[in-house]
Amino acid sequence: MSATLHSPLSSSVMLSFQRRRFLRFTAQSAKPNSGFKLQKIFSIIRASASSSSSLDAGLSTELDVVTGYSEIVPDTVVFDDFERFPPTAATVSSSLLLGICSLPDTKFKSAVETALAASECYTLENSDDLMSCFFDKALVNVGGDLAKLVPGRVSTEVDARLAYDTHGIVRKVHDLLKLYIEIGVSPERLLFKIPSTWQGIEASRLLELEGIQTHMIFVYSFVQAAAAAQVGASVIQIFVGRLRDWARNHTGDLEVEAALRRGEDPGLALVTKAYNYIHKYGHNSKLMAAAVRNKQDVFNLMGVDYIISPLKILQSLKESVTPPDEKYSFVRRLSPQSAASYNFNDEELVTWDQYSFASALGPAAVELLTVGLDSYASQSKRVEELFGKIWPPPNV
């Protein structure tokens, strides 16, 4: 299942830009128009007849069946599986930079050292500005190297410490994009990963209007997904397992408890509701399901645009043979047709603003969003502290 996320920058916008984070990779479709995090490598595997050459004629695997409905994004260990599962796209993040700096030798170390030698950063007198400059240059240098290795796009993490500053996010993305253009990476090869606060969603709106594609993360409630879809975010990512874990240990979230009363898993229910909303009302966003915990999760998500799955689950799917008369028993749970018959209440169909967004955000989303932001911000701070210790780099 391919997906189209491309929204090219106009030439005038491109010209205006030209003037004025052990590792983690994420993968997306090899096509520039398709979508795609800590100490991880994500690569899309497309099941085919050749991948099942040892199977008898007429037999397929569960992985074959699932990939007929959703893009499968394996979550695998970086260096052990880089050759086995060559990525088609990548993410550069604070976690990645920490991993590069912690290892004695990687192919990306020179990209970081070059960033620390960037002459334009040396003119900055404020130490925070200096480290921020080095950080941006390192992200982009590594991202540029990754762009040479993968046919798809590179997604760049936007500093989580800007999560509640719309214009700060926009400025940061502009700065990163300008640096990418300077090293010859076109905007069509890029996505920018932004936290789903209201301010982050508003930044996504502004950036998407410019043709800059955004990937919204830390989505744990319907209001976040719906608001992100309304502004045209290219990719919306929901962590199924994390929401399930929260529900096992907490109460008081109306959205979670409503799903439980229906006998549904809260994480899967959120993906279903978000998918149906996007497709029923004609939004262009693509939906990504992450933190799946077992094969049944994968089966229940069949039809969603992207599924990030641990290698252990994918290996089990690949080893499970499905006779022809059984493969049709797999039910696609999510489809545009099923979305059309899904009912939403009037309160869910509003055009979200900051006040209604904040009012609808439940305790699960608030807590999980805060945890995610704290983790990402801590990693960014560690990168800058590390750069402060190793700067200047050798031979500079």
N, C-alpha and C positions, 0 to 999 in steps of 0.2 A: 504494500500500500504506500504510494508515494504521496507527498504532501507539498503544497506550494506555499511558501512563506515569503517569497521574494517581493520586495517593494523597492525598486531602484531609486537611488538619488538622482535628481535631475542634474544636468551638467552645471547649471548655475550654482546649485547648492554645493556640488563638489568643488567648484572653483572658489567658492567663499570659504570652504574649510581649508583649501590650500593656501589661502591668503591669511587669513586671520590667526589568581593566588595557586623517606617517602612522598606522592604526586597525584594530580588528578586531571584526567582528560574526559570530555564528553563527546559523544559522537552523534551525528545526525546523518541524514541521507547524503549520499555523495553528490546529489544535485545541489547547485547553489540555491535553489528555491526550496529546500527542505530543512526541517528542524533537526535537532540532534538529540565526580565533583570531588572527597578528600582522599588523597592517596589512591586514586582510582584511574582506570582508563575505560572509556565507554566506546564501543564500536558496534556499528550496526551489522548484524549478520543476516543475510537473506538466505533462507533455506531454499535449496534447489534440488533438482534430480541428482546432480553430481555429488551433492553432500550426502546423499543416501545411496551411493552406488553399491554398497554392500547389502542393501535390502533387496528382497525379491521383487520382481516386477509387479506393479500394482500396489505396492505397499508404500506408505509414507510415514512420517513421524509426527508426533504432536507438535513439534516445532514447525514443521512444514505447514500444518493446519493453522497454527496461530499466526504465522507470518503472512498468511493469506489475507488477514484482516488488520493487522497492526504492524508498525515498524518495531522491531525488537532491538533494544539497546543493551547489550551485555555490559555488566559491571564487573570488570576484571582487574587483577593486580597488574600494575604497569609493566615493569621490565620482564617479568616472567611470561607475560602474554602479549607483548607488543608484536612479536613476530607471528604468533598463532592467530591473533585477532587484530590485524592492522586497522587502525582507526580511519574512518572516513572524514572525521571532523574532530575538533578539540576544544577544550576550555582552558584558558589560562587564568590562574587565580592566585590568591595569597598563599593558599596551601601548596600550590605548585612551586612558587618561588621559595618557600621554606624547604621543600624537598630538594630542590636544586642546590640550595646553599648548604644543606646538611650532608649531601653525598660528596665523596672525594672527587668524583669525576663524572660528569654527564655531558651529553652533546649540547646541552643548553647553558652550561656554566659560562661560556664565553659571552653569551647574550647578556647575562647579568653583569659580568665584569665590564662589558662595553657600556652598559647603562650607567654604571658607577663612575665611568670616565667621561660622561657626557659634558662637554664644555658649557652648554647652555645652562646647566644646573649650577655651575660654579659661581654664577653672577648673583645667586640668591643669598642674601645675608642671613635671613631667618632660617634656623636649623630645621624647623618643621617643614618649611617650604622646600628646603634642600632635599630632605628625605622623601617628601611627596613627589618631587621631580624625579628622583632616582627610581621610586616605586613605579610611577607611570612608565618611565622609559624601560624598566625591566619587564613589566607586563607586555608592553608592545614589542620589545625585541624578541622575547620568547614567543609571543603570539605570531610574530612574523616568521620565525623559524618553523613553527608548527604549520603555518599556512603553506609552507613549501613541502611539507610531508603529507598533508591530507588534501584530498580533492574537494572536500566540502568546506564549511565555514568554521571560523574560530570564534568562540564566545568568550568575551572578556568580562570578568567580574568587576562591577562598579563598587567602590569603597562603601561598605555597609555603614560606616560612620556618617554617611550623607543621607541615610534612609529617610530622614524627616526634613530634608531640604530639597525641594523640587528643583530650584534653579541651580543648587550645588550639584545635583545629579546631572542635569543637562550640561552644565559647564564641564564637568568631568568627562562625560561622554564625548563632547566636542573636542576636548583636549586629547583624549585617547584616539579619536578618529583622525584628527590632524596628524598625530604621530604615525599612525598606521599608513596614511596616505603618503607621508614623507618617505617611508621605506618601501613604497610600492604595493601595499596591500589595498585592494579596492574595497569600497564600502559594502559591495554585494557579498563579500566573503566574511562579513562580520555580524555578530549579534552581541548585545550588551545585556548582562545579567543584572536585574534590578530587584530589590526587595519590594514586596507587595504591601507597603504602607500606602496610605492615601497619597502622600507626597510622591512616592515612587510611581504610583499609577498615573498621577498627573504628569510626571516627567515622561512616562511612556507615551502618553497622548501627544505631548509636544514633540518628542523625538520621532514618533511614527509619522506625524504630519510632515516631517522633513525627509521621510524615506529611510530613517535609521531604524533597523529592526531590533526589538527588545524581547527579552526572555524573562518573564516574571516568576520569581521564586518566593518561597515561604507562604504559599497559598494553603490555608487551612479552613476556609469558610466559603460559602456560596457567594457572599457579598464581595469578597476579594476576587473570585473568579469572574463574576458577572461584571464588576466594575472594570477589570482588566480587559475583558472582551469588548465592552462598550467603547473603550478608547483605542481598540485595534491592536493590542499587544500581539506580537507574532507568535509567541509560545507562552503557555501558562502551565506551570508545573505544580502538581499536587503530590504530597508525600503520604501515600495510603497508609503505610505501616505506622508512621509517627502519630497520625490521628487516632488510629486503633489503639496504640499504646497509651495515649492520653486518656481515652475513654475507659480503659481498664482500671485506671487509678484515680479518676476524678469524676465529679458530677457537677451539674449546674449549667451545662451548656445546652441550650434549647435545641439547637440544630443536631447535636450529637445524640441527645436523648430521644428526639423524634425518630431518628434512624434506628435506634435500639428498640424503640417501641414497635417499629414495623418489622423487627427481626432482621435488620440489615446491618452490615458492617459500616461504621461511620465513614471510613476512608473511601471504600468502594462506592458508598451512597453519594459522597461528594463528587467523585469523578463522574458518576452517572448523571447527576443533576447538572453539573457544569457542561458536560458534553451535550446533553439535550438542549440546554439553554443556547449554547453556541450555534448548534445546527438548526434549531427551530426558528431562531430569530435572525439567521443570516449573517452572523459574525464570522470574520475571517481567521480568527485565532485558531491555532492548533493546540491540542491538549496532550500533556505528557504526564504519565503516571509513574511515580517513583516509589522506592521503599516497599516493593512487593516482597512478601515473605514466603510464598509457597506457590506450587503450580496452580492451585485453585484460584489464587489471586489473578494469575495470568489469564486463566479461562474466563473468569468473571469480567475481565477488562477487554476481552476481544472486541475490536472495533475502535478502541481509542486510538488516536493518532500515533502515539509513542508509548512504549512500555520499557522502563529501565528495570532490568532483572539481574540478580546475582548469577554468576556463571554456574553455580551448583544447580540452580533451577533450570537453566537453559540446557545444561548437560543432560539432566533427567528428561527434559522434553525431547531432546534429540535422540535419546536412547529408547524412547517409548514408541514402538511400532504401532501404527494404526492401519488395520485392514481397510480396504475401500468401503466396505459396508458399514464401518464404524466412524469413519472420519466425518461423515455427514451428520453424525449425532452431536457434534460440537455446535453449540449455539452462539451466534454472534450476539453479544449482549447489547452492544451499542451500535446504532446505525442511524443515518438521517431519517429513515422511515419510522423507527421507534421514537425518535426525538419529536417527530411531528405530532405524535399522540400523547406526549407527556404534558401534564397539566401544571401550570404555575399559578400561584395566587397573585392578586393585584399588588400586594406588598413586595413581591419579588420582581415585578416588572417595571419598577420605577427607574428613572434615570438617576443613578447614584451621584450624590454630592458628598462633600466632606462630613456634613452633619449626619446624614442618613447612613453613611458608611460606618462612622464611628459608633452610631447607635446600634447597628446590626451586627457589629463584630463581637462574637461571643468569647467567653473566657478561654476556650481551647485555642482559638486563633491568636488571641492576645498573648497567651503564655508561650505557645510554640513559635510565634513570630519573634518574641523577645529573646527566646533562647537561641534562635538562629542568628539574629542580628548580633547578639553578644559574642557568639562563637566566631563569626566572620570578622567582627571588629577586633577581637583579640588576636586573630591571626594577622590582620593587617598591621596592628601595632607591633607584633613580634617581628614582622618583616622589616619595618623601619628601624627597630632597635638593633636588629642584626646588621642591617646596612650601615648603621652608625658605628658598629664595632669593626666591620671589615673595610670600611672606606678610609683612605683610598685603596683601590684594588692593587694587586701586584703589577709591576711594570708601568705604573702610571705616576 
